[in-house]
Amino acid sequence: MKWNDFFKKRLWSNNSSLVQLLGLCPVLAMTTNVVNAIGLGIATTFILTITNSIISIFKYVIPKNIRIPIFMLIVSSTVTCIEMILHAYQFNLYKSLGVFIPLIVTNCIVIGRAESIAYKSSVLVAFFDGLLTGLGSTLAMFFIGSIREILGHGTFLFGINKIFNTLGANYFFTILSKNIIILAESSPGGFLVLGFLIAFKNFLDKNKIKKKKKCLKCIYSNFRK
């Protein structure tokens, strides 16, 4: 296995949010600001990593014909544990994320990775697949949340004290004196920002392919000379 390709696919070229377009409901609902996006992304990453690892460890004793219900049981148990930890140690973040923490159970990314990777791979591969897939989704949510918060509220990292309890409520950046695009806060605004990000990613990918083709042509022409 080429680990460079493994990392690149999950973080960029096959990103679960920007390419596969999975789990868009929480992605669009919780990205009105950066802190909520990061909080949900970290929670999802932990759940993906833990569930992938557990399923990979027990894959030989999980009956194939009832594997999906067992996956759901493992995922729901993990989500409940993460929810209780957030409730105990990060209560403000827990309140902000609200119902979207238990709804991670229904996130198709988690079940999809369990079925396609964890149930068929080693523990090491399953662990890094969950970690990198979660980080890729978190990265996408971070960019969406950043754009929507700056355009819709004029701030950046507002409420960071929900993640880092040692910081005060005033630890955030004021980028704009006032919101310039109110639409950015709404659901249609979330779809628009997501669409622009996907278009920008596709532009970068196509540009990279064009550069590779030019390099190959140069190498071929030099070789013929």
trRosetta pair geometry for C-beta under 8 A, 3 or more apart (Angstrom, degrees):
i j d omega theta_ij theta_ji phi_ij phi_ji
1 6 6.1 43 164 -55 111 130
1 125 7.4 179 -69 -102 174 115
2 5 4.3 57 93 15 110 110
2 6 6.6 176 94 -17 55 87
3 6 5.0 -51 -144 36 40 121
3 7 6.2 40 157 -19 70 101
4 7 6.1 -56 -151 37 28 107
4 8 6.1 23 154 -17 64 114
5 8 5.6 -58 -139 42 30 111
5 9 6.0 35 162 -26 67 106
6 9 6.3 -53 -148 28 21 109
6 10 7.0 2 161 -3 56 111
6 128 7.0 37 148 121 126 130
6 132 7.5 125 143 35 80 170
7 10 6.6 -76 -156 43 27 99
7 11 5.9 0 164 1 68 121
7 132 6.1 -137 -131 -129 57 146
8 11 6.3 -70 -134 49 24 97
8 12 5.5 -44 -170 44 65 110
8 13 5.6 35 142 2 89 112
9 12 7.5 -74 -108 58 7 66
9 13 5.2 -53 -115 64 48 103
9 14 4.3 7 -179 22 79 116
10 14 6.4 -23 -82 72 34 96
10 15 7.5 82 169 -97 31 48
10 16 7.8 7 -157 -29 68 93
10 129 6.7 -166 -92 -143 148 55
10 132 3.7 75 104 124 142 113
10 133 5.0 -85 -159 -71 113 59
10 135 7.7 67 129 59 106 92
10 136 5.2 -145 150 -30 66 140
11 15 6.8 -14 148 -89 22 90
11 132 5.8 -77 -52 -173 84 98
11 135 6.4 -24 -105 99 92 104
11 136 4.6 -153 -119 -88 36 97
11 139 6.8 52 -160 13 81 154
12 15 5.9 -19 -144 -48 14 105
12 136 7.2 -132 -40 -128 34 111
12 201 7.9 -174 -167 -152 79 115
13 19 7.1 43 149 -61 36 162
13 205 7.3 115 -117 -113 80 125
14 19 5.3 -120 -148 83 34 150
14 20 6.6 47 176 -40 74 103
15 18 4.2 22 87 42 130 98
15 19 4.8 116 52 5 69 100
15 20 7.2 -146 99 11 43 86
15 136 4.6 -157 -130 171 80 119
15 137 7.3 152 -176 -72 85 50
15 139 7.6 -95 -134 71 128 113
15 140 5.9 129 167 -55 132 127
15 201 7.7 -88 27 -153 138 159
16 19 7.4 -24 -66 53 10 82
16 20 4.9 -35 -141 48 45 125
16 22 5.0 -60 -179 50 90 110
16 23 6.8 23 144 29 115 114
16 109 5.0 56 -177 -120 146 122
16 133 5.5 65 -33 -168 132 90
16 136 5.9 115 12 96 88 117
16 137 4.9 -31 65 -70 116 101
16 140 7.8 -137 67 10 70 145
17 20 7.5 9 -27 57 15 82
17 21 7.1 50 -169 -107 32 33
17 22 7.1 -89 -83 55 44 63
17 23 6.9 -63 -92 71 82 95
17 24 7.2 127 -143 -92 77 68
17 27 5.4 151 -135 -115 121 152
17 136 7.2 -179 15 129 94 84
17 137 4.9 118 -30 -127 114 71
17 140 3.8 -175 75 85 137 161
17 141 6.8 -155 -95 -46 172 75
17 194 8.0 -108 161 -139 97 110
18 21 7.7 -15 171 -69 6 63
18 140 5.1 -160 -37 -112 100 131
18 194 7.9 -158 -108 -163 69 82
18 197 6.3 -97 -117 124 114 107
18 198 5.5 177 -161 -98 81 76
18 201 5.5 78 166 -1 137 168
19 201 7.8 -114 -64 125 85 147
20 109 7.9 116 97 -102 138 89
21 24 6.0 -5 -177 -54 74 122
22 107 7.8 87 149 175 96 80
22 108 5.1 -121 -162 86 105 104
22 109 4.7 132 120 -70 127 82
22 112 6.4 -73 -142 10 158 157
23 26 5.9 -30 172 40 93 101
23 27 6.0 103 118 -27 80 106
23 44 7.8 105 173 -140 161 148
23 107 4.6 26 -109 -157 117 97
23 108 5.9 -155 -57 44 74 77
23 109 4.6 -38 -25 -16 132 111
23 137 6.9 7 74 -139 137 139
24 27 5.0 -64 -142 45 40 119
24 28 5.7 29 165 -14 78 109
24 194 7.5 59 -144 -144 110 165
25 28 6.6 -65 -148 39 19 98
25 29 6.1 9 161 -13 60 119
25 103 7.7 -97 105 152 125 137
26 29 5.6 -64 -133 45 32 108
26 30 5.4 -2 -180 6 73 119
26 40 5.9 -168 164 180 119 144
26 44 7.8 155 103 -68 150 135
26 100 4.9 124 -123 -158 107 119
26 103 6.5 165 -69 100 116 121
26 104 7.4 21 -51 -85 164 68
26 107 6.8 -36 10 -97 133 113
27 30 7.2 -70 -131 46 11 88
27 31 6.2 6 170 -24 53 126
27 137 7.2 -108 -93 -168 113 96
27 140 7.0 -16 -146 111 126 114
27 141 5.7 -126 -139 -91 78 96
27 144 6.9 66 170 50 90 162
27 194 7.4 84 128 -98 120 131
28 31 6.4 -62 -132 29 22 110
28 144 7.8 -88 -102 163 51 149
28 187 6.4 61 152 -144 120 75
28 190 4.0 110 -156 142 90 141
28 191 6.6 18 -127 -61 137 64
28 194 6.7 -53 -90 -37 98 140
29 100 6.5 -178 94 -87 128 136
29 187 7.8 -5 -92 -105 62 94
29 190 7.7 20 -57 -119 27 174
30 36 4.6 -140 -179 144 87 112
30 37 6.0 150 122 -85 88 53
30 39 7.9 -112 171 68 130 94
30 40 4.7 70 119 -18 158 155
30 97 6.7 20 -126 -127 135 71
30 100 5.6 -164 -58 108 130 176
30 141 7.3 -1 91 -156 97 127
30 145 7.8 -30 123 -88 65 117
31 36 7.1 -152 -88 90 26 103
31 37 4.6 56 -113 -88 73 114
31 141 5.3 -140 -92 -158 114 78
31 144 4.3 4 172 109 153 110
31 145 4.1 -118 -158 -72 78 77
31 148 5.8 104 130 27 85 144
31 190 6.2 120 68 -130 108 110
31 193 7.9 -147 117 87 130 141
32 36 6.8 20 50 48 76 142
32 145 7.1 4 56 -132 17 78
32 148 5.6 -104 -136 130 37 132
32 149 6.9 99 147 -77 47 74
32 152 6.8 -74 -164 79 82 157
32 185 5.6 48 -144 -146 110 68
32 190 7.7 -62 -74 -76 69 112
33 36 5.4 86 66 14 84 102
33 37 7.0 -153 96 -7 42 95
33 145 5.8 25 128 -170 19 102
33 148 7.3 -110 -68 95 34 99
33 149 4.3 83 -123 -94 61 119
33 153 6.9 4 -93 11 102 149
33 155 7.7 -1 -132 84 111 105
33 158 5.8 -78 -156 60 137 98
33 159 6.6 69 128 33 148 124
34 37 5.5 -64 -151 39 33 114
34 38 6.1 29 157 -18 72 107
34 142 6.4 40 -145 -147 89 65
34 145 4.4 136 -94 126 44 118
34 146 5.4 47 -85 -77 110 64
34 149 5.5 -69 -22 -1 82 155
34 156 6.5 42 -7 -163 143 62
34 157 5.4 -46 70 -83 137 50
34 158 7.7 117 36 31 94 64
35 38 5.9 -54 -146 38 29 107
35 39 6.1 30 155 -20 64 109
35 93 7.6 -124 158 -113 103 93
35 96 7.3 -22 113 142 108 166
35 145 7.9 -163 20 169 35 143
35 157 6.5 94 -57 -153 93 49
35 158 6.8 -105 -8 80 123 51
35 159 4.4 -123 29 90 164 101
35 160 5.7 -146 -93 -85 118 47
35 162 5.6 92 169 50 135 122
35 163 6.2 -149 -151 -20 95 112
36 39 5.6 -55 -143 38 30 114
36 40 6.2 24 161 -13 66 107
36 96 5.4 -131 -97 147 97 119
36 97 6.5 160 -147 -83 86 69
36 145 6.8 -174 65 -127 80 135
36 159 7.8 25 -37 89 78 142
37 40 6.3 -59 -147 40 25 104
37 41 6.1 25 155 -20 62 114
37 138 7.6 125 150 -156 81 61
37 141 3.9 -180 -168 149 101 100
37 142 5.6 161 122 -84 127 39
37 144 6.7 173 -120 72 145 89
37 145 3.3 -118 -17 -41 149 149
38 41 5.6 -60 -144 40 28 114
38 42 6.2 28 159 -20 66 106
38 138 6.8 59 -130 -164 51 102
38 141 7.4 179 -63 106 36 112
38 142 6.2 55 -76 -94 82 92
38 145 7.4 -119 -26 63 72 162
38 163 6.6 -22 102 -75 124 152
39 42 6.1 -55 -147 34 26 107
39 43 6.5 23 155 -15 62 109
39 90 7.8 -176 -137 145 116 143
39 93 4.8 -167 -133 -163 143 116
39 96 6.8 81 58 85 163 122
39 97 5.7 -130 119 -62 125 119
39 162 6.9 -41 -70 117 140 118
39 163 6.2 -142 -80 -82 93 103
40 43 5.7 -56 -147 39 32 112
40 44 6.1 32 155 -18 67 108
40 97 5.7 154 -76 -124 87 115
40 100 6.1 -27 -114 124 125 128
40 101 7.8 -132 -116 -82 79 64
40 141 6.7 -124 77 -180 107 164
41 44 5.8 -56 -145 39 28 110
41 45 6.2 32 154 -23 64 107
41 134 7.0 130 179 172 70 79
41 135 7.8 75 168 -122 110 32
41 137 6.0 -176 -131 107 91 84
41 138 2.8 112 175 -113 132 85
41 139 7.8 141 -156 -15 149 36
41 141 4.9 -165 -65 53 119 138
41 142 6.9 -34 -16 -45 165 86
42 45 5.6 -52 -147 34 31 114
42 46 6.5 33 155 -18 64 103
42 138 6.5 75 -54 -113 50 138
43 46 5.9 -53 -151 34 30 111
43 47 6.5 25 153 -15 64 109
43 82 5.6 121 -153 161 91 136
43 86 7.0 -6 -100 -61 123 140
43 97 7.2 68 -1 -139 157 165
43 101 6.3 -77 169 -124 159 86
43 104 6.7 -127 128 -65 108 155
44 47 5.7 -58 -147 40 32 110
44 48 6.1 34 155 -21 67 107
44 104 5.9 -160 -99 -131 78 124
44 107 6.8 -75 -129 108 113 176
44 109 7.3 39 -176 78 122 137
44 110 7.6 -124 -158 -64 85 105
44 134 5.3 177 112 -137 82 98
44 137 6.2 -67 106 92 142 139
44 138 7.2 -179 62 -64 110 90
45 48 5.7 -53 -144 37 29 112
45 49 6.2 26 158 -17 64 109
45 130 7.5 120 -166 150 54 78
45 131 6.5 49 -172 -140 98 47
45 134 2.8 137 -109 145 68 138
45 135 5.9 65 -115 -55 132 59
45 137 7.6 -171 -68 57 83 104
45 138 5.9 -19 -46 -37 123 130
46 49 5.9 -60 -147 38 26 109
46 50 6.1 18 161 -13 65 112
46 82 5.9 141 98 -109 130 130
46 134 7.4 153 -5 -165 33 164
47 50 6.1 -57 -140 41 27 106
47 51 5.9 18 166 -11 65 114
47 75 7.0 61 177 -151 110 77
47 78 5.2 130 -137 126 79 121
47 79 5.8 31 -120 -81 135 71
47 82 5.9 -70 -69 -20 96 156
47 104 5.6 108 40 148 172 140
47 110 6.2 -36 125 -111 112 130
47 134 7.7 148 54 -101 69 134
48 51 6.4 -62 -138 43 21 102
48 52 6.0 22 164 -19 61 114
48 109 7.0 -42 -95 127 122 106
48 110 5.9 -128 -93 -109 74 77
48 113 6.2 37 -152 60 101 156
48 130 3.8 174 137 -163 83 88
48 131 7.2 -178 99 -57 107 26
48 133 5.7 -136 175 79 153 108
48 134 4.3 -173 41 -57 139 113
49 52 6.1 -58 -144 37 21 110
49 53 6.4 18 159 -17 60 111
49 127 6.1 40 -158 -157 83 63
49 130 3.9 161 -88 114 40 121
49 131 4.8 54 -95 -68 114 72
49 134 6.5 -66 -34 3 90 145
50 53 5.9 -62 -151 37 27 109
50 54 6.3 22 157 -16 66 109
50 78 5.1 161 99 -140 128 134
50 130 7.5 -154 17 150 34 157
51 54 5.8 -55 -142 38 32 109
51 55 6.1 28 161 -16 66 110
51 71 7.6 72 179 -162 117 76
51 74 5.5 124 -137 128 90 107
51 75 5.1 29 -117 -93 148 70
51 78 5.2 -118 -64 8 93 162
51 110 6.2 43 64 -168 156 103
51 114 6.0 -56 138 -83 111 116
51 118 7.2 -69 125 -83 73 171
51 130 6.9 163 60 -120 74 143
52 55 6.1 -61 -146 40 25 107
52 56 6.2 24 157 -19 63 111
52 113 5.9 -47 -88 130 113 115
52 114 6.5 -136 -95 -91 61 65
52 117 6.7 -12 -140 97 115 110
52 118 4.1 -146 -147 -87 66 123
52 126 4.2 -177 158 169 97 90
52 127 6.3 170 101 -83 114 30
52 129 5.9 -165 -160 76 155 98
52 130 3.5 -154 11 -48 142 127
53 56 5.8 -59 -147 38 27 111
53 57 6.4 30 155 -23 64 106
53 118 7.6 -83 -33 -134 18 115
53 123 5.9 51 -145 -159 74 88
53 126 5.8 154 -85 109 42 112
53 127 4.9 45 -83 -87 101 84
53 130 6.9 -88 -27 21 79 149
54 57 5.8 -54 -150 32 30 112
54 58 6.5 -5 163 10 65 111
54 74 5.5 -176 101 -162 134 131
54 78 7.6 -159 8 -65 146 127
55 58 6.5 -74 -142 54 27 88
55 59 6.2 59 154 -72 65 85
55 62 7.2 -10 -152 -24 74 159
55 71 6.4 26 -104 -111 134 83
55 74 6.2 154 -66 92 90 168
55 114 5.1 115 -15 -148 174 95
55 118 4.1 61 84 138 121 130
55 119 5.8 -56 154 -71 116 69
55 126 6.9 -154 72 -162 89 147
56 59 5.7 -16 -145 -28 30 118
56 118 4.7 -107 -53 -166 86 76
56 119 7.4 -123 -88 -74 56 23
56 121 6.1 -45 -119 82 119 72
56 122 6.6 56 -177 148 128 22
56 123 4.7 155 115 -97 128 55
56 125 7.6 169 -125 67 150 79
56 126 3.6 -152 -48 6 145 163
56 127 7.5 -94 34 -37 151 70
57 123 5.8 47 -71 -97 73 116
58 61 5.2 -65 -170 51 80 101
58 62 5.6 87 127 -37 93 100
59 62 5.8 -53 -139 27 32 113
59 118 7.2 -173 -75 141 119 71
59 119 5.2 148 -127 -148 114 52
59 120 7.5 -178 -157 -57 152 23
62 66 7.9 -130 177 83 77 76
62 67 5.3 78 144 -115 115 85
62 70 5.3 -174 -145 98 111 159
62 119 7.3 -91 74 -128 139 101
63 66 5.0 37 82 37 111 93
63 67 6.7 -144 90 -57 51 71
63 70 7.7 133 46 -22 74 144
64 67 5.7 -20 -148 -32 32 118
66 69 5.4 -41 -179 42 84 112
66 70 6.0 87 125 -23 85 103
67 70 5.6 -65 -152 42 35 111
67 71 6.1 41 151 -26 71 103
67 115 7.6 118 121 -110 123 80
67 119 6.4 53 -174 -122 143 145
68 71 5.5 -48 -146 31 33 115
68 72 6.5 34 154 -19 63 103
68 111 7.4 40 -144 -158 85 117
68 115 7.4 11 -95 -87 82 115
69 72 5.5 -52 -149 35 34 114
69 73 6.4 38 151 -22 65 103
70 73 5.5 -49 -149 33 35 115
70 74 6.5 35 152 -17 66 103
71 74 5.8 -57 -151 37 31 109
71 75 6.1 28 154 -17 67 110
71 111 5.9 100 134 -129 134 80
71 114 4.7 127 -145 132 125 150
71 115 7.0 -20 -89 -60 167 79
71 119 7.9 -55 -81 -61 120 121
72 75 5.7 -55 -142 40 30 111
72 76 6.0 27 160 -17 66 109
72 105 7.2 62 -158 -177 78 98
72 111 7.3 7 -78 -99 73 115
73 76 6.1 -55 -141 39 25 107
73 77 6.3 26 157 -19 61 109
74 77 5.9 -58 -149 36 27 111
74 78 6.4 25 155 -17 63 109
74 114 7.8 150 74 -129 127 145
75 78 5.8 -60 -150 38 29 110
75 79 6.2 29 154 -20 66 108
75 104 7.8 -144 172 121 103 85
75 105 5.6 129 124 -135 107 66
75 110 5.4 107 -131 142 132 134
75 111 6.9 -50 -48 -72 160 76
75 114 7.2 -90 -60 -45 115 152
76 79 5.6 -51 -142 37 32 113
76 80 6.3 37 155 -22 63 104
76 105 4.8 39 -94 -123 76 126
77 80 5.8 -54 -151 33 29 113
77 81 6.7 30 152 -18 62 104
78 81 5.7 -54 -152 34 33 112
78 82 6.4 30 153 -15 67 106
79 82 5.8 -56 -147 39 32 110
79 83 6.1 35 153 -22 66 108
79 101 7.0 149 -175 156 95 73
79 102 6.2 105 147 -128 126 46
79 104 5.1 177 -118 74 122 108
79 105 5.0 -99 9 -63 164 85
80 83 5.6 -54 -145 36 29 114
80 84 6.4 29 156 -19 64 105
80 102 7.7 39 -84 -112 62 87
81 84 5.9 -56 -150 35 30 110
81 85 6.5 30 152 -19 64 106
82 85 5.7 -54 -149 35 33 112
82 86 6.4 31 154 -16 66 105
82 101 7.1 -154 107 -169 102 107
82 104 7.9 -24 71 54 141 153
83 86 5.9 -55 -148 38 30 110
83 87 6.2 33 152 -22 64 108
83 94 7.4 100 -162 -135 64 108
83 101 4.8 125 -103 141 97 130
83 102 6.2 25 -83 -67 150 75
84 87 5.5 -52 -146 36 32 115
84 88 6.3 26 156 -16 65 109
85 88 5.9 -61 -148 39 29 107
85 89 6.0 -22 172 22 67 113
85 90 7.8 27 129 19 71 97
86 89 6.9 -78 -126 56 21 77
86 90 4.9 -52 -150 62 66 101
86 91 7.7 133 150 -85 64 31
86 93 6.1 -101 -162 91 107 103
86 94 4.3 144 136 -82 102 100
86 97 7.4 -32 164 41 156 137
86 101 6.6 -135 51 -121 154 151
87 91 6.3 43 -163 -105 40 73
87 94 4.9 121 -87 -136 52 164
88 91 7.6 -106 115 -64 2 87
90 93 4.1 -15 151 37 112 119
90 94 5.9 134 99 -29 74 89
90 162 6.9 75 -175 167 98 69
90 163 7.1 12 -142 -118 131 39
90 165 7.6 -134 -110 -56 71 106
91 94 5.2 -53 -146 35 34 119
91 95 6.4 35 155 -21 67 101
92 95 5.8 -51 -151 33 31 110
92 96 6.6 31 150 -19 63 105
92 159 7.9 -159 147 -169 122 100
92 161 7.3 -3 87 109 160 82
92 162 4.3 -127 109 -123 111 85
93 96 5.5 -54 -149 35 36 113
93 97 6.3 26 158 -12 69 107
93 162 4.3 128 -70 161 78 102
93 163 6.1 81 -78 -76 136 57
94 97 6.3 -61 -145 41 26 103
94 101 7.1 -14 -142 -35 70 155
95 98 6.7 21 179 -69 35 73
96 159 7.2 117 -94 165 154 148
96 162 6.0 13 -5 -156 144 159
97 100 5.2 -108 177 64 79 100
97 101 5.0 79 123 -46 124 96
98 101 7.2 178 89 2 25 92
99 102 6.4 -56 -166 45 55 99
99 103 5.9 56 141 -25 77 115
100 103 5.1 -56 -138 43 40 120
100 104 7.3 70 158 -45 61 78
101 104 6.3 -32 -173 -7 35 111
102 105 6.2 -17 173 -2 60 112
103 106 5.6 -49 -169 37 65 105
103 107 7.1 91 133 -47 71 86
104 107 5.0 -26 -157 -7 50 125
104 110 6.6 85 165 -32 82 146
105 110 7.7 -87 -144 65 22 152
107 110 4.9 79 82 0 98 105
107 111 7.6 165 90 2 55 85
108 111 5.9 -60 -145 48 43 103
108 112 5.4 51 156 -30 73 114
109 112 5.7 -62 -144 39 23 116
109 113 6.3 18 163 -15 63 107
109 133 6.7 170 179 154 113 122
109 137 6.6 13 -133 -69 169 150
110 113 6.4 -60 -150 36 23 103
110 114 6.5 24 152 -19 61 110
111 114 5.5 -55 -147 37 34 116
111 115 6.2 28 158 -16 68 109
112 115 6.1 -61 -147 39 26 105
112 116 5.9 -1 167 3 66 116
113 116 6.3 -64 -127 51 27 94
113 117 5.1 -28 -170 33 68 118
113 118 6.2 67 136 -18 76 102
113 129 6.1 169 -163 136 116 112
113 130 6.2 130 139 -91 148 71
113 133 5.7 -162 -90 48 145 172
114 117 7.5 -47 -88 55 8 76
114 118 4.7 -37 -135 41 47 129
114 119 6.3 61 159 -30 62 98
115 118 7.8 29 -6 44 17 89
115 119 6.0 -9 -138 13 29 132
116 119 7.8 87 25 37 11 98
116 120 7.2 -54 165 21 30 125
117 120 6.5 -100 -156 49 18 93
117 121 5.3 -22 178 5 66 133
117 125 6.9 -138 -178 133 100 101
117 126 6.0 150 133 -111 96 69
117 129 4.6 -147 158 149 156 167
118 121 6.5 -69 -116 44 18 96
118 126 4.2 81 -117 -137 70 120
118 129 7.2 -149 -62 73 72 133
118 130 7.3 41 -73 -52 114 109
121 125 4.0 -97 164 87 129 129
121 126 5.1 161 84 -54 108 83
121 129 7.1 92 66 -12 158 144
122 125 4.9 92 56 11 80 101
122 126 6.8 -147 94 -5 39 91
123 126 5.7 -59 -144 42 29 112
123 127 6.0 35 156 -26 66 107
124 127 5.8 -53 -147 32 26 113
124 128 6.6 12 161 -5 62 107
125 128 6.3 -64 -148 44 28 100
125 129 5.9 32 154 -25 65 111
126 129 5.6 -54 -142 35 27 115
126 130 6.4 26 159 -16 62 105
127 130 6.2 -62 -156 36 26 107
127 131 6.3 21 152 -16 64 112
128 131 5.4 -53 -140 41 36 114
128 132 5.8 25 165 -12 71 111
129 132 6.4 -60 -138 43 22 100
129 133 5.9 22 163 -17 62 114
130 133 6.0 -57 -138 39 23 109
130 134 6.2 22 162 -16 61 112
131 134 6.1 -66 -155 39 22 109
131 135 6.3 17 154 -15 63 111
132 135 5.5 -52 -140 39 34 110
132 136 6.2 41 156 -24 65 103
133 136 5.7 -51 -149 32 29 114
133 137 6.6 27 153 -14 62 105
134 137 5.8 -57 -150 38 32 108
134 138 6.2 33 151 -20 66 108
135 138 5.3 -51 -143 38 34 115
135 139 6.2 42 154 -25 65 102
136 139 5.7 -49 -149 31 29 114
136 140 6.7 29 152 -16 61 103
137 140 5.7 -53 -151 36 34 111
137 141 6.3 31 152 -16 66 107
138 141 5.7 -56 -146 40 31 110
138 142 6.2 40 152 -28 65 103
139 142 5.6 -49 -148 28 30 116
139 143 6.8 24 156 -13 62 102
140 143 6.2 -58 -154 36 31 105
140 144 6.3 26 153 -14 66 110
140 197 7.2 122 -151 141 84 149
141 144 5.6 -56 -143 42 33 110
141 145 5.7 33 158 -19 68 111
142 145 5.9 -58 -143 41 24 110
142 146 6.2 29 156 -25 62 107
143 146 5.6 -49 -144 31 30 114
143 147 6.5 26 160 -15 63 105
143 197 6.0 123 115 -121 128 137
144 147 6.2 -59 -152 37 28 106
144 148 6.2 18 157 -11 65 114
144 190 6.9 51 178 -150 121 78
144 193 5.3 118 -143 121 79 124
144 194 6.0 11 -111 -78 127 74
144 197 6.5 -74 -77 -25 83 156
145 148 5.9 -61 -140 44 29 106
145 149 5.9 26 163 -19 67 111
146 149 6.1 -59 -143 38 23 106
146 150 6.2 17 162 -14 62 111
146 156 6.6 26 -144 -131 81 99
147 150 6.2 -60 -145 39 25 106
147 151 6.1 8 164 -3 64 115
147 184 7.1 -134 132 -151 78 126
147 193 5.1 161 94 -144 134 127
147 197 7.8 -151 -1 -61 152 111
148 151 6.2 -62 -138 48 25 100
148 152 5.3 2 171 0 65 126
148 184 4.6 175 -140 166 64 98
148 185 6.6 125 179 -88 99 40
148 189 6.4 116 -124 130 102 115
148 190 6.5 8 -92 -93 144 70
148 193 5.7 -82 -61 -36 93 167
149 152 6.3 -64 -123 51 19 97
149 153 5.3 -36 -167 37 62 114
149 155 6.0 -69 162 78 102 71
149 156 6.2 121 108 -102 123 49
149 158 6.7 -172 -166 20 127 106
150 153 7.4 -49 -89 57 9 73
150 154 6.8 40 -164 -121 45 20
150 155 7.3 -133 -99 65 47 26
150 156 5.9 14 -80 -72 92 93
150 175 5.0 -20 -138 61 97 153
150 176 6.7 102 -178 -2 73 112
151 179 6.9 58 146 -157 43 80
151 180 6.0 -80 -154 59 67 88
151 181 4.4 -18 171 47 111 108
151 184 3.9 127 96 -43 115 166
151 189 7.9 -162 97 -172 129 130
152 179 5.3 -6 176 -139 29 123
152 181 6.6 -60 -77 84 58 73
152 182 6.6 79 -135 -137 76 31
152 183 7.9 -121 -95 70 96 35
152 184 3.8 -137 -56 86 97 106
152 185 3.8 134 -155 -55 139 85
152 189 7.0 104 -74 139 122 161
153 158 6.6 -81 124 5 148 152
153 179 5.6 -16 -90 -82 16 107
153 185 7.3 97 -46 -82 82 112
154 174 6.4 15 136 -161 95 74
154 175 5.9 -156 -178 63 55 77
154 176 3.5 -108 -133 72 93 88
154 177 6.4 -84 -162 65 149 15
154 178 5.6 -140 -52 167 152 5
154 179 5.3 -115 -29 -70 96 51
154 180 7.4 106 -79 -14 92 79
155 158 4.2 51 123 -47 141 120
155 172 5.5 23 -177 145 117 127
155 173 6.5 142 -165 82 64 55
155 174 5.7 -38 -105 -105 74 54
155 175 6.6 157 -119 12 16 86
156 172 6.6 170 78 -178 47 86
156 173 4.2 -15 58 65 100 109
156 174 8.0 -161 19 -73 77 12
156 175 5.4 72 -20 -34 109 117
157 160 4.5 11 170 -56 97 120
157 171 7.6 -59 124 127 115 76
157 172 4.8 -169 92 -130 78 81
157 173 6.0 63 38 14 103 90
158 172 4.3 60 -92 -147 52 163
159 162 5.0 9 162 -7 93 117
159 169 7.7 -6 -105 -143 47 73
159 172 7.1 34 3 -72 40 137
160 163 6.0 -54 -170 38 57 103
160 164 6.0 -1 148 33 87 103
160 167 5.7 -22 104 92 99 152
160 171 5.6 -85 62 101 119 103
160 172 6.0 162 -1 -82 106 85
161 164 6.3 -73 -123 75 37 68
161 165 6.6 65 -177 -125 74 29
161 167 4.6 -135 -94 89 78 88
161 168 6.1 -54 -85 142 138 11
161 169 5.5 -74 15 -84 151 48
161 171 6.3 118 -54 44 93 110
164 167 4.6 55 99 3 108 111
167 171 4.3 -74 179 33 117 156
168 171 5.5 120 61 -19 67 98
174 177 7.5 53 162 -95 114 39
176 179 7.1 107 95 -93 130 26
176 180 6.1 -89 -179 -23 161 106
179 182 5.9 84 128 -82 130 63
179 184 7.6 -150 -165 46 109 116
179 185 7.6 -13 -151 -33 149 119
181 184 4.6 82 100 -21 103 106
181 189 7.2 146 135 -128 108 128
182 185 6.1 -45 -177 21 55 111
182 186 7.5 46 137 -17 72 105
183 186 5.7 -61 -159 32 48 112
183 188 6.4 -58 -170 88 99 103
183 189 4.3 154 140 -78 70 110
183 192 7.3 22 135 26 118 148
184 189 4.2 177 -121 -179 20 142
184 193 6.8 71 -139 -52 84 125
185 189 6.2 56 36 48 28 153
186 189 4.7 104 57 5 71 105
186 190 7.3 -124 105 -7 43 86
187 190 5.5 -48 -152 29 37 116
187 191 6.8 36 152 -16 66 100
188 191 5.6 -53 -152 36 37 112
188 192 6.4 38 150 -21 68 105
189 192 5.5 -53 -147 36 34 113
189 193 6.3 33 155 -18 67 104
190 193 5.9 -54 -146 36 30 108
190 194 6.3 30 154 -17 64 108
191 194 5.7 -55 -147 39 30 113
191 195 6.2 34 154 -22 64 107
192 195 5.6 -54 -149 35 30 113
192 196 6.4 28 155 -17 65 105
193 196 5.8 -55 -148 37 31 109
193 197 6.4 32 153 -19 65 107
194 197 5.7 -57 -149 37 30 111
194 198 6.4 31 154 -19 65 105
195 198 5.8 -54 -148 35 30 110
195 199 6.3 30 153 -18 65 107
196 199 5.6 -54 -147 38 32 113
196 200 6.2 34 153 -21 65 105
197 200 5.6 -52 -145 36 31 112
197 201 6.3 34 154 -19 64 105
198 201 5.7 -53 -149 36 31 112
198 202 6.4 30 153 -18 64 106
199 202 5.8 -55 -148 38 30 111
199 203 6.4 36 151 -24 64 105
200 203 5.5 -51 -149 32 32 116
200 204 6.6 32 152 -18 64 103
201 204 5.8 -54 -151 35 32 110
201 205 6.4 31 152 -18 65 107
202 205 5.6 -54 -145 37 33 112
202 206 6.2 30 157 -17 67 107
203 206 6.0 -57 -146 39 27 107
203 207 6.2 30 155 -21 63 110
204 207 5.7 -57 -147 36 28 114
204 208 6.4 31 154 -22 64 106
205 208 5.8 -55 -152 33 30 112
205 209 6.6 29 151 -18 64 104
206 209 5.6 -52 -149 35 35 112
206 210 6.4 38 151 -21 66 104
207 210 5.7 -52 -151 34 32 113
207 211 6.5 32 151 -19 64 104
208 211 5.7 -52 -150 34 33 111
208 212 6.5 35 151 -21 64 104
209 212 5.6 -53 -151 34 33 114
209 213 6.5 34 152 -19 65 105
210 213 5.7 -55 -150 35 32 111
210 214 6.5 33 152 -19 65 105
211 214 5.7 -53 -149 35 33 113
211 215 6.4 35 152 -20 65 105
212 215 5.7 -54 -150 35 32 112
212 216 6.4 32 152 -19 65 105
213 216 5.7 -53 -148 36 32 112
213 217 6.4 34 152 -20 65 104
214 217 5.7 -54 -149 35 32 112
214 218 6.4 33 152 -20 65 105
215 218 5.7 -53 -149 35 32 112
215 219 6.3 31 153 -18 65 107
216 219 5.7 -54 -146 38 31 112
216 220 6.2 32 154 -20 65 108
217 220 5.7 -55 -145 37 30 111
217 221 6.2 28 157 -17 66 107
218 221 5.9 -55 -144 38 28 108
218 222 6.3 26 156 -16 63 109
219 222 5.9 -56 -147 39 28 110
219 223 6.2 32 152 -25 63 108
220 223 5.6 -54 -148 33 30 115
220 224 6.6 30 154 -20 64 103
221 224 5.8 -52 -149 33 33 111
221 225 6.7 34 152 -20 63 103
222 225 5.7 -52 -152 32 35 112
